[in-house]
Amino acid sequence: MLLAIGSLTAMGAALGTVLGVAARYLAVESDPLEQEILSLLPGSNCAQCGFVGCAGAAAALAAGEATVTLCPPGGKGVAEKLAKKLGVQADLSHSEDKGPMVAFINEDSCIGCLRCIKDCSTDAIVGANKQMHTVVSEVCHGCGKCFKVCPTEAIEMRPIPVTIETWHWQKPGAHAAH
């Protein structure tokens, strides 16, 4: 019994050492600018920008292969932050900042086709085939992909309702009295 415990301990220590050495010598260096850009993106990984996720979009932005207005869920606010971080000018005249949105399903119009469920990247839509669906608003990140695929226009994008958890004190403007 002690021989088995000792041999398993020795094997664990040896394999742990090998993994530690391999992690140190085979580590892939990441671009610090890419990590900073990734922290500015919303992290919804909705692929509306044309990249698989926000990490791919951050890599493209860091390499100069994409424009700062690539993120529809982030809107004008994220585009401004990205432009400032990258030191570029951005044409924000065509982008509007609607604020955070969440999907809402009008259950009377829903036919249960499952198209919205298949396109939801966060599994925020609950329902079954030929049954009505609903959105779990705490999970929805407002990418709007479900809105685009709904054949009956039962889905609409609404601003996140103001509750105790979502209310924030507005910062005073530059014109405020001192």
C-alpha positions as CSV (number, residue, x, y, z in Angstrom):
1,M,0.0,0.0,0.0
2,L,2.8,2.4,0.9
3,L,4.6,1.5,-2.3
4,A,1.6,2.4,-4.4
5,I,1.2,5.7,-2.6
6,G,4.9,6.5,-2.9
7,S,5.0,5.7,-6.6
8,L,1.9,7.7,-7.4
9,T,3.3,10.7,-5.5
10,A,6.6,10.4,-7.4
11,M,4.8,10.2,-10.7
12,G,2.7,13.2,-9.8
13,A,5.7,15.3,-8.8
14,A,7.6,14.3,-12.0
15,L,4.7,15.0,-14.3
16,G,4.0,18.3,-12.5
17,T,7.7,19.3,-13.0
18,V,7.6,18.4,-16.7
19,L,4.3,20.4,-17.2
20,G,5.8,23.4,-15.3
21,V,9.0,23.4,-17.5
22,A,6.9,23.0,-20.6
23,A,4.6,25.8,-19.7
24,R,7.6,28.1,-19.2
25,Y,9.5,27.2,-22.4
26,L,6.6,26.7,-24.7
27,A,4.5,29.7,-23.6
28,V,3.2,31.9,-26.4
29,E,3.8,35.6,-25.9
30,S,0.7,37.7,-26.2
31,D,0.6,41.3,-27.5
32,P,-0.1,43.7,-24.5
33,L,-2.0,46.0,-26.9
34,E,-4.2,43.2,-27.9
35,Q,-5.1,42.5,-24.3
36,E,-5.9,46.1,-23.6
37,I,-8.1,46.2,-26.7
38,L,-9.9,43.0,-25.6
39,S,-10.6,44.6,-22.2
40,L,-12.4,47.5,-24.0
41,L,-14.6,45.2,-26.1
42,P,-18.0,44.1,-24.6
43,G,-17.0,40.4,-24.6
44,S,-20.3,39.2,-26.1
45,N,-18.5,37.1,-28.8
46,C,-21.5,37.5,-31.0
47,A,-19.5,37.6,-34.3
48,Q,-21.3,40.6,-35.7
49,C,-18.0,42.2,-36.4
50,G,-17.0,39.4,-38.8
51,F,-14.6,37.7,-36.4
52,V,-15.3,34.5,-34.4
53,G,-15.0,36.3,-31.1
54,C,-13.8,39.4,-29.4
55,A,-10.3,38.0,-29.1
56,G,-10.1,37.8,-32.9
57,A,-11.4,41.3,-33.3
58,A,-8.9,42.6,-30.8
59,A,-6.1,40.8,-32.7
60,A,-7.3,42.4,-36.0
61,L,-7.5,45.8,-34.4
62,A,-4.0,45.5,-32.9
63,A,-2.6,44.5,-36.3
64,G,-4.4,47.4,-38.0
65,E,-6.5,45.1,-40.1
66,A,-9.9,46.4,-38.9
67,T,-11.6,49.7,-38.2
68,V,-12.6,50.8,-34.7
69,T,-16.3,50.9,-35.6
70,L,-16.4,47.1,-36.1
71,C,-18.4,46.3,-32.9
72,P,-22.2,46.8,-33.3
73,P,-23.1,45.8,-29.7
74,G,-20.4,48.2,-28.3
75,G,-21.7,51.1,-30.4
76,K,-20.4,54.6,-30.4
77,G,-18.9,54.4,-26.9
78,V,-16.7,51.5,-27.6
79,A,-15.6,52.9,-31.0
80,E,-14.6,56.2,-29.2
81,K,-12.5,54.2,-26.6
82,L,-10.9,52.1,-29.3
83,A,-10.0,55.2,-31.4
84,K,-8.5,56.9,-28.4
85,K,-6.5,53.8,-27.4
86,L,-5.2,53.3,-30.9
87,G,-4.6,57.0,-31.6
88,V,-6.7,57.0,-34.8
89,Q,-9.6,59.2,-36.0
90,A,-12.9,57.4,-36.3
91,D,-15.9,58.5,-38.4
92,L,-18.7,58.1,-35.9
93,S,-21.3,60.1,-37.8
94,H,-23.1,57.0,-38.9
95,S,-23.0,55.2,-35.6
96,E,-25.6,55.8,-32.9
97,D,-25.3,54.9,-29.3
98,K,-28.6,53.4,-28.1
99,G,-27.2,52.2,-24.9
100,P,-27.4,48.6,-23.6
101,M,-30.2,46.6,-25.2
102,V,-31.9,43.3,-24.5
103,A,-34.0,41.1,-26.7
104,F,-37.8,40.8,-26.0
105,I,-40.0,38.2,-27.6
106,N,-43.7,39.0,-28.2
107,E,-45.0,35.6,-27.2
108,D,-48.3,36.1,-29.2
109,S,-46.3,36.4,-32.5
110,C,-43.8,33.6,-31.8
111,I,-44.4,30.5,-33.8
112,G,-41.6,28.4,-32.2
113,C,-39.4,28.0,-35.3
114,L,-36.2,27.8,-33.2
115,R,-34.2,30.1,-35.5
116,C,-33.5,32.5,-32.7
117,I,-32.4,29.8,-30.3
118,K,-29.9,28.5,-32.9
119,D,-28.4,32.0,-33.4
120,C,-28.2,32.9,-29.7
121,S,-24.6,32.7,-28.6
122,T,-25.4,32.9,-24.9
123,D,-28.3,30.6,-24.7
124,A,-30.5,33.4,-23.4
125,I,-33.6,32.2,-25.3
126,V,-35.7,29.5,-23.7
127,G,-38.3,27.5,-25.6
128,A,-39.1,24.4,-27.6
129,N,-40.1,23.6,-31.1
130,K,-43.6,24.9,-32.0
131,Q,-43.8,26.5,-28.5
132,M,-43.4,30.1,-27.5
133,H,-40.0,31.3,-26.5
134,T,-38.8,33.9,-24.0
135,V,-35.6,35.7,-23.2
136,V,-33.7,35.4,-20.0
137,S,-32.7,39.1,-19.8
138,E,-29.9,38.6,-17.3
139,V,-28.1,36.4,-19.8
140,C,-28.9,38.3,-23.0
141,H,-26.0,40.6,-24.2
142,G,-28.1,42.5,-26.8
143,C,-26.2,41.5,-29.9
144,G,-29.5,41.4,-32.0
145,K,-28.7,38.2,-33.9
146,C,-32.1,36.8,-32.9
147,F,-33.8,39.9,-34.0
148,K,-32.4,39.6,-37.5
149,V,-33.4,35.9,-38.0
150,C,-37.0,36.0,-36.6
151,P,-39.4,35.4,-39.6
152,T,-42.5,36.8,-37.7
153,E,-40.8,39.9,-36.3
154,A,-41.8,38.7,-32.8
155,I,-38.4,39.9,-31.4
156,E,-37.6,43.5,-30.6
157,M,-34.6,45.0,-29.1
158,R,-35.5,47.1,-26.0
159,P,-33.3,49.2,-23.7
160,I,-32.4,47.5,-20.5
161,P,-35.0,48.5,-17.9
162,V,-33.8,50.7,-15.0
163,T,-33.8,48.7,-11.8
164,I,-31.9,49.0,-8.5
165,E,-29.1,46.8,-10.0
166,T,-28.8,48.7,-13.3
167,W,-29.3,52.3,-12.2
168,H,-26.2,54.5,-12.2
169,W,-25.7,58.1,-11.2
170,Q,-25.0,60.2,-14.2
171,K,-21.7,62.1,-14.3
172,P,-22.1,65.9,-14.3
173,G,-21.5,67.5,-17.7
174,A,-18.8,70.1,-18.5
175,H,-21.5,72.8,-18.3
176,A,-22.3,72.0,-14.6
177,A,-21.7,74.7,-12.0
178,H,-18.7,74.3,-9.8
